[in-house]
Amino acid sequence: MSARFFQQDTPAENQSIKVNDAIIRGHTTIAEYLTVTGNLSTSAGLTVGTSITHDNIPAANIVQGTSITTAIDATGVANPFNFNVSTFAATTAAGGEETFFLNMPAGRLNSLGFASVSVYYYSNVVGTAGIPVLSIVTQEADRVTLVLRNVHGANALNGNIHFRFKYELGQNA
């Protein structure tokens, strides 16, 4: 079954129809463009032809500069909502912590959104070379404050950490 929606009996330019809470199953073709003013959710992959936005932009890889406390600059990444970071080699003492910032494009983060980090790689052996735990401690409009803790009781960290930063846009209920 298929359906076509026109404001007049014959197709014409600049016609539109507003649809709220539509569930579309199967194949959908949008001939010109689609504007989404809220969130776009998919339960499977999203394939986009000529332009890409937010969720389907490949994650950028950012490398931290000259020390574990150097601010990480994410102001120029294509998708500031989803990217990977490789830290400088951490040598944090047992029970110690390091604080650093993740600088974001101005106005990208709002008080309703939720930022998260997940560590997916440590270049040394966990336990033998400390136990790294990465946390977000504050979130501002253009900056996230991160703390790297070594929760091991005796061994220092000795390696770099790779983590994924994700930000989910919030909205009023």
C-alpha positions in Angstrom: 0.0 0.0 0.0 1.2 3.5 -0.7 -0.1 7.0 0.0 0.5 10.4 -1.4 -0.5 13.6 0.3 -1.2 16.8 -1.7 -3.0 19.9 -0.7 -4.6 20.0 -4.2 -5.7 17.3 -6.6 -2.7 17.9 -8.8 0.9 18.0 -7.6 2.4 21.5 -7.4 5.5 23.1 -6.0 5.8 24.2 -2.3 3.1 21.9 -0.9 3.5 20.5 2.5 1.7 18.5 5.1 2.3 18.4 8.8 2.4 15.1 10.5 2.6 14.5 14.3 3.8 11.2 15.8 4.1 9.2 12.5 5.2 5.6 12.5 6.6 4.7 9.1 7.4 1.0 8.3 9.1 -0.2 5.2 10.8 2.1 2.6 10.3 5.8 2.6 11.6 8.2 -0.1 11.8 11.9 0.4 12.3 13.6 -3.0 13.4 17.0 -1.9 14.2 17.6 1.8 13.0 16.8 5.3 13.2 19.2 8.2 13.2 17.9 11.7 12.8 20.5 14.4 12.9 18.1 17.3 14.6 14.8 17.8 14.9 12.1 15.1 15.0 8.6 16.4 15.8 5.4 14.6 15.7 1.8 15.9 18.0 0.7 13.1 20.6 2.4 10.9 20.0 5.7 9.2 21.1 6.1 5.6 21.5 9.6 4.2 22.4 10.5 0.7 23.7 14.0 0.2 23.8 15.6 3.6 24.4 14.2 7.1 23.6 15.5 10.6 24.1 14.7 14.3 23.8 10.9 14.9 25.2 9.6 11.6 28.3 11.7 11.4 31.3 9.5 12.0 33.0 10.2 15.4 36.0 12.5 15.2 39.2 11.4 16.9 40.9 14.1 19.1 44.3 13.8 20.7 45.0 15.6 24.0 48.0 17.9 23.8 51.1 18.1 26.0 49.9 16.8 29.4 47.0 14.9 31.1 45.8 18.3 32.4 45.8 20.1 29.1 42.3 21.2 27.9 40.9 19.1 25.0 39.7 21.3 22.2 36.5 19.9 20.6 35.3 23.2 19.1 36.2 22.3 15.6 34.8 18.7 15.3 32.1 18.1 12.8 29.9 16.4 15.4 30.3 17.9 18.8 27.7 15.5 20.2 29.8 12.3 19.6 33.6 11.9 19.3 36.5 9.9 20.6 39.4 11.3 22.7 42.9 9.8 23.2 44.5 11.4 26.3 48.1 12.2 26.9 49.9 9.5 28.9 48.7 9.6 32.5 51.1 8.9 35.3 48.6 9.6 38.1 49.7 8.3 41.5 47.8 5.6 43.3 44.7 7.2 44.9 45.4 10.4 42.9 43.4 12.4 40.4 43.8 14.8 37.5 41.3 17.4 36.3 41.0 18.6 32.8 38.5 20.4 30.5 36.7 19.5 27.3 36.1 22.7 25.4 33.0 22.6 23.3 31.5 25.0 20.6 29.7 27.9 22.3 26.1 27.2 23.2 26.1 23.5 22.2 25.4 22.1 25.7 22.2 23.1 27.5 21.1 22.5 31.1 18.6 19.9 30.0 21.0 17.7 28.1 23.1 14.8 29.4 26.9 14.4 28.7 28.6 11.0 29.2 32.0 9.5 28.8 32.9 5.9 28.5 36.5 4.6 28.6 37.1 1.9 25.9 40.9 1.5 26.0 43.8 1.8 28.4 47.3 1.4 26.9 48.6 -0.6 29.9 47.4 -3.5 32.1 44.6 -2.5 34.4 45.7 -3.2 38.0 49.4 -3.7 37.2 49.4 0.0 36.0 46.7 1.5 38.2 42.9 1.5 37.6 41.7 4.6 35.6 38.2 5.9 36.2 37.0 8.9 34.2 34.1 11.0 35.4 32.3 14.2 34.4 32.1 16.6 37.4 30.5 19.7 35.8 28.8 20.6 32.5 28.6 24.2 31.4 27.3 25.8 28.1 30.7 25.5 26.4 32.8 23.3 28.6 32.8 19.9 30.5 35.1 19.3 33.4 36.5 15.8 33.6 38.3 14.1 36.5 40.6 11.1 35.9 41.0 9.1 39.1 43.4 6.3 39.8 41.5 4.1 42.2 44.3 1.6 42.7 45.7 1.5 46.2 49.4 1.1 45.3 50.1 1.3 41.6 50.3 4.5 39.5 48.7 4.9 36.1 51.1 4.6 33.2 49.4 5.0 29.9 46.9 6.9 27.8 43.2 6.4 27.9 40.8 6.4 25.0 37.2 7.5 25.7 34.0 8.3 23.8 32.2 11.5 24.6 28.4 11.6 23.9 25.9 14.3 24.5 22.2 13.8 24.3 20.2 16.9 23.7 17.6 17.6 26.3 14.2 19.3 26.0 11.4 20.5 28.3 8.9 17.8 29.1 
